[in-house]
Amino acid sequence: MKNLPSVQCAGLLSRLSNSMTWYYKGEVYDPLYEEEPKEYQGFVYVITEKDTGMKYVGKKFFHKPKTLPITQKRKRRVRSIVESDWRTYYGSNETIKQKVTEGVTENHFHREILHFGKSKGDLSYMEIKEQLDRDVLIRDDYYNGILNCKIHRKHLKTCLTK
């Protein structure tokens, strides 16, 4: 692996690590960094705890904004976009986060991508629709405890999935 560029090494290492597997349409989804879907902002997912069948529906963005602070050499803040932690992400639910912190991951959870979204509005709409269709607040087999969404019609670009 020493001869590979660092980007290729990072992608290869993520493929070798069992704790970072996402599935899409039944197949492993793990693009190399340079192959990420540029036309999509993120995805809507469901994480299932294998032992109990408990699920969590949410959304995750591929990238996040990063602001570098003012320094002696840099007179203004520099804003840039960097990759988010989507490859290692297990949701925002406290119970799931606690289990992941304890080291329970790949053998305990199944992470599946349901839809890809081209805008933040698309993702918010698809997430709330998926949560409502599944009755996540009513059913006892979901970790979701709150649905929070504010979407305007003009924010929806396509609502098409990959």
Beta strands, then each sheet from edge to edge (+ up, - down):
strand 1: 22-24
strand 2: 27-29
strand 3: 42-49
strand 4: 55-61
strand 5: 63-68
strand 6: 78-83
strand 7: 109-117
sheet 1: 2+ 1- 7- 3+ 4-
sheet 2: 5+ 6-
end
